[in-house]
């Protein structure tokens, strides 16, 4: 499998954590399970690696390294740290309404908050994910074996070839699931989206996808529904229109569901590299990817037009409104689009630190989460004079 896309937003995290471990000789002796260790309070949580930012009906929540989750009620200027039961890196967060939120991340973790992000509980993790994936892989293998036996004497070579290919894929998937169960909670979730207080989907590395219909009390595996036999990384999931969802991933993978996750179909991508996100506004969709590749569609992704953004850095996050869009990525890259989602303009944030996600505040400025933590910029991507700070006393880093 190509590792070109790796995982969404892990472009920073891998380097940073490699450095931390390499300079801590006592790390192995003092190792604690990140899934069982609460995040430490820190007065620098807003300056540490943050990988996503979400709107909580006007308030802002951001998640990132060390299990940090911070909440702002004043457009991103001051932040308070939530109580989190894990220290694993968190890659994405989503809220439905002002109170109910979900955060996902490494080790297959899914967290839930019912108080607007002030406190969190663990709903799911990679150990449970591996068990569910193995059960699903075993069932799929049984079905593939039965199908291969049925068509064994078929006069249609095509039918036989398709059945044997499906059987081979099922065998590989089962072997991978067995290996994952033995290895532990290794695969990260990379994005999560909820369209009601009960219904949501989390997606991640190596094709991992889980859905809930009860607010996360139970998560069930849906990877087998997806036309993704190579188990490519699923980098992001987005609502498109009133009744559709789109997943984008590595090697130009675009999957669309027009019945809110029941069935999925592949869409032809305009680019065969890794896709990191898609934003939807009215009849327009913007797709962003490796090396600054950006595309615009006005027909639900049937056709795409390349946008010359002038950016060469990978774009990892985006936000749109009726007034336009902003995309952010590696090396401090910022791309802005006008109200028609045209006329891209590219700039670089001072300091050139990588950015993973962006959100427009109610005050009109933009809140960027990334390698430098929280950065506040104007609509042109220039840093505001007033920047984020933590509110109240916190413990040492």
C-alpha positions in Angstrom: 0.0 0.0 0.0 1.3 3.5 -0.8 2.3 5.5 2.2 2.2 8.7 0.2 -0.7 10.1 2.1 0.3 8.6 5.5 -2.3 10.0 7.9 -4.1 13.3 7.8 -2.3 15.9 9.9 0.2 13.4 11.2 2.8 15.1 9.0 3.8 17.2 12.0 3.1 14.7 14.8 5.4 12.0 13.6 8.4 14.3 13.6 7.6 15.9 16.9 7.0 12.7 18.8 10.1 11.1 17.3 12.1 13.9 18.7 10.5 13.7 22.1 11.1 10.0 22.4 14.7 10.2 21.1 15.7 12.8 23.8 14.1 11.0 26.7 16.3 8.0 27.8 14.0 7.2 30.7 10.9 7.0 28.5 10.7 3.2 28.2 11.2 2.7 31.9 8.5 5.2 32.8 6.1 4.4 30.0 2.4 4.7 30.8 -0.4 3.6 28.5 -1.7 6.8 26.8 -5.2 5.3 26.7 -5.1 5.0 30.5 -3.3 8.2 31.5 -5.1 11.5 31.9 -3.8 14.6 30.0 -1.7 16.9 32.2 -2.8 20.5 32.8 -0.6 22.9 30.9 -0.4 26.7 30.6 1.1 26.1 27.2 -1.6 23.9 25.7 -2.6 26.6 23.3 1.0 26.7 22.0 1.5 22.9 21.6 0.7 20.9 18.5 -3.0 21.2 17.7 -4.5 19.3 14.8 -8.2 20.4 14.5 -10.5 23.1 15.5 -14.4 23.0 15.6 -17.3 25.4 16.1 -19.5 24.8 19.1 -22.3 27.2 18.1 -20.0 30.2 18.3 -17.5 28.9 20.9 -14.4 27.1 19.7 -12.8 23.8 20.6 -9.3 22.6 19.5 -7.6 19.2 20.0 -4.0 18.0 19.5 -0.9 16.4 21.0 -0.7 15.0 24.6 -4.5 14.7 24.7 -4.8 18.4 24.9 -8.4 19.8 24.3 -8.9 23.5 24.8 -12.1 25.6 24.7 -12.6 29.3 23.9 -15.7 31.4 24.4 -14.3 34.7 23.1 -13.4 34.0 19.5 -10.1 32.3 20.2 -8.4 35.0 22.3 -8.5 33.1 25.6 -8.7 29.4 26.2 -9.4 26.9 29.0 -8.2 23.3 29.1 -10.7 20.4 29.3 -10.3 17.4 31.4 -9.2 14.5 29.2 -8.7 10.8 30.2 -6.0 10.0 27.6 -2.6 11.4 26.5 -2.7 10.1 23.0 -2.6 12.5 20.1 -6.1 13.7 19.1 -6.5 14.4 15.4 -10.1 15.7 14.9 -13.1 17.0 16.8 -16.7 17.7 16.0 -19.7 19.1 17.9 -23.4 18.7 17.4 -25.1 21.6 19.2 -23.4 23.5 22.0 -22.8 20.6 24.5 -22.3 17.3 22.7 -18.9 16.7 21.1 -16.6 13.9 19.9 -12.8 13.8 19.5 -10.8 11.1 17.8 -7.1 10.3 17.5 -4.3 7.8 17.7 -4.7 4.4 19.2 -8.2 4.3 17.7 -9.5 6.5 20.5 -13.0 8.2 20.5 -13.8 10.6 23.3 -17.2 12.2 24.1 -18.2 15.3 25.9 -21.7 16.4 27.0 -20.7 19.7 28.6 -19.2 21.6 25.7 -15.7 20.2 25.9 -15.0 20.9 29.6 -14.7 17.2 30.4 -14.4 14.1 28.3 -14.9 10.3 28.6 -13.5 7.5 26.5 -16.1 5.7 24.4 -14.0 3.6 22.1 -10.3 2.7 21.4 -8.1 0.6 19.1 -8.4 -2.6 21.1 -12.2 -2.5 20.6 -11.7 -1.5 17.0 -9.4 -4.4 16.3 -11.9 -6.9 17.8 -14.7 -5.5 15.6 -12.5 -5.5 12.5 -11.5 -9.2 13.0 -15.2 -10.2 13.4 -16.1 -8.3 10.3 -13.1 -9.7 8.3 -14.0 -13.2 9.3 -17.6 -12.8 8.2 -16.5 -11.3 4.9 -14.1 -14.1 4.3 -16.8 -16.7 4.9 -19.1 -14.9 2.4 -16.2 -14.7 -0.2 -15.5 -18.4 0.2 -19.1 -19.3 -0.3 -19.3 -17.1 -3.3 -16.2 -18.7 -4.8 -17.7 -22.1 -4.4 -20.9 -21.1 -6.0 -19.3 -19.8 -9.2 -16.6 -22.4 -9.4 -18.3 -24.2 -12.3 -19.6 -21.1 -13.9 -19.1 -20.7 -17.7 -18.4 -17.0 -17.1 -14.7 -16.4 -16.8 -15.4 -12.8 -15.6 -17.7 -14.0 -12.8 -15.1 -16.5 -11.7 -12.3 -14.0 -11.8 -14.3 -11.5 -9.8 -15.1 -14.1 -7.1 -11.5 -15.2 -6.8 -10.3 -11.6 -6.6 -12.9 -10.9 -3.9 -11.7 -14.0 -2.0 -8.1 -12.9 -2.2 -8.9 -9.5 -0.9 -10.9 -11.0 1.9 -8.1 -13.3 2.9 -5.6 -10.4 3.0 -8.1 -8.4 5.1 -8.5 -11.2 7.5 -4.7 -11.7 7.9 -4.3 -8.0 8.5 -7.1 -8.0 11.1 -5.4 -10.9 12.9 -2.1 -9.0 12.9 -3.7 -5.8 14.2 -5.3 -7.7 17.0 -1.9 -9.1 18.1 -0.1 -5.8 17.6 -2.5 -3.7 19.7 -4.2 -0.3 19.4 -2.0 1.1 16.6 -4.3 2.6 14.0 -5.4 6.2 14.3 -8.7 7.8 13.5 -8.2 10.8 11.4 -11.6 12.5 11.2 -15.1 12.4 12.7 -18.4 13.9 11.7 -21.8 13.9 13.4 -25.0 15.0 11.6 -27.3 14.5 14.7 -26.9 14.0 18.4 -26.9 10.3 17.7 -25.6 9.7 14.2 -21.9 9.9 13.4 -19.0 8.3 11.5 -15.3 8.2 12.4 -12.7 7.3 9.7 -9.0 6.6 9.8 -5.9 4.9 8.6 -5.9 1.7 6.5 -9.6 2.1 5.6 -10.8 2.0 9.2 -14.4 3.3 9.5 -16.9 3.1 12.3 -20.4 4.4 12.7 -22.7 5.0 15.7 -26.5 5.6 15.8 -26.8 6.2 19.6 -24.3 9.0 20.3 -21.4 6.7 20.6 -22.6 4.2 23.2 -21.9 1.6 20.5 -19.6 1.9 17.5 -19.9 -0.7 14.7 -17.5 -1.3 11.8 -18.6 -0.1 8.4 -15.3 -0.5 6.5 -16.8 -3.4 4.5 -19.4 -1.1 3.0 -16.8 1.1 1.4 -15.4 0.4 -2.1 -11.9 0.5 -0.8 -10.4 -3.0 -1.3 -6.8 -1.7 -0.9 -7.7 -0.3 2.5 -6.4 3.2 1.7 -6.2 5.8 4.4 -9.4 7.7 4.9 -8.3 11.3 5.7 -11.5 13.2 6.0 -15.3 12.9 6.0 -17.6 15.9 5.0 -21.3 16.6 4.7 -22.2 17.5 1.1 -25.7 18.9 0.6 -28.6 17.8 2.6 -28.4 14.0 2.4 -24.9 13.1 1.3 -21.5 12.4 2.8 -18.1 12.4 1.1 -14.9 10.7 2.3 -11.5 11.5 0.8 -8.2 9.7 1.2 -4.9 8.7 -0.3 -4.2 7.9 -3.9 -7.1 10.1 -5.1 -9.8 8.2 -3.2 -13.2 9.8 -3.1 -16.2 7.9 -1.7 -19.7 9.3 -1.7 -22.9 8.3 0.1 -26.2 9.8 -0.9 -28.1 8.1 1.9 -26.1 9.3 4.9 -23.8 6.3 5.1 -25.9 3.3 4.2 -24.3 2.8 0.8 -21.2 4.2 -0.8 -19.9 4.7 -4.3 -16.5 5.7 -5.8 -16.1 9.0 -7.6 -13.5 9.8 -10.1 -10.9 12.2 -8.6 -9.1 14.9 -10.6 -5.8 14.0 -8.8 -4.2 10.6 -8.0 -2.2 11.8 -5.0 -3.5 12.0 -1.4 -6.6 14.2 -0.8 -6.8 15.8 2.7 -10.1 17.5 2.7 -13.2 18.8 0.9 -15.3 21.8 1.8 -18.9 22.3 0.6 -20.8 25.5 0.3 -24.1 25.6 -1.6 -23.5 24.1 -5.0 -19.7 24.4 -4.9 -17.1 22.0 -3.5 -13.4 22.7 -3.0 -11.0 19.7 -2.9 -7.5 20.1 -1.5 -4.5 17.8 -1.5 -0.7 17.3 -1.7 1.6 20.0 -3.0 -1.0 22.7 -3.1 -3.3 20.9 -5.6 -6.8 22.4 -5.3 -9.9 21.7 -7.4 -13.4 23.3 -7.7 -16.6 21.5 -8.6 -20.1 22.9 -9.2 -21.8 19.6 -10.1 -21.4 17.5 -7.0 -17.9 16.3 -7.9 -18.8 14.9 -11.4 -16.3 17.4 -13.0 -13.5 19.3 -11.4 -11.5 22.4 -12.5 -8.0 22.9 -11.2 -7.3 26.1 -9.3 -3.9 27.8 -9.7 -3.4 28.7 -6.1 0.3 29.5 -6.4 0.9 27.3 -3.3 3.2 24.3 -3.5 2.8 23.2 0.1 0.4 20.4 1.0 -3.0 21.8 2.1 -4.5 20.0 5.1 -7.4 22.1 6.3 -10.1 24.4 5.0 -13.1 26.5 6.0 -15.9 28.0 3.8 -18.8 30.4 4.2 -20.9 32.4 1.8 -18.1 35.1 1.9 -15.4 32.7 0.6 -12.9 30.2 1.8 -9.5 29.8 3.5 -7.2 26.8 3.1 -4.1 26.1 5.2 -1.2 23.7 5.2 2.4 23.0 5.6 5.0 25.7 5.8 2.5 28.3 6.9 0.7 28.2 3.6 -2.6 30.0 3.4 -4.9 30.2 0.3 -8.0 32.4 0.2 -10.9 32.3 -2.3 -13.5 34.9 -3.0 -17.2 34.6 -2.5 -17.5 32.7 -5.8 -14.7 30.4 -4.6 -12.5 31.7 -7.4 -9.5 34.0 -7.7 -7.2 32.1 -5.3 -4.6 34.2 -3.5 -1.6 32.6 -1.7 0.4 33.8 1.3 2.6 32.5 4.0 2.0 33.0 7.7 4.9 34.7 9.5 7.1 32.0 11.0 6.1 29.5 8.4 4.8 27.0 11.0 2.6 24.2 9.6 -1.2 24.5 9.9 -3.7 21.7 10.1 -7.1 23.2 10.4 -8.9 26.6 10.2 -12.1 28.1 11.3 -13.7 31.6 11.0 -14.7 33.2 14.2 -17.9 35.1 14.8 -15.8 38.3 15.1 -14.6 37.7 11.5 -11.0 36.7 12.0 -9.7 33.2 11.4 -8.5 30.7 14.0 -5.8 28.3 12.8 -4.6 25.2 14.6 -1.3 23.7 13.8 2.4 23.3 14.7 2.5 26.5 16.7 -0.8 25.8 18.5 -3.5 28.5 18.0 -2.8 31.4 15.6 -5.3 34.2 14.9 -5.1 35.7 11.4 -7.2 38.2 9.4 -9.0 37.4 6.2 -5.8 37.8 4.2 -3.8 35.4 6.4 -1.8 38.0 8.4 -1.3 37.5 12.1 -3.4 39.6 14.4 -1.6 41.8 16.9 -3.5 40.2 19.7 -2.9 36.4 19.9 -4.3 33.5 22.0 -3.5 32.9 25.7 -4.6 30.5 28.4 -7.2 31.8 30.9 -6.5 31.0 34.5 -3.8 29.1 36.2 -2.6 25.8 34.8 0.1 23.4 35.8 3.6 23.2 34.3 4.1 21.7 30.9 
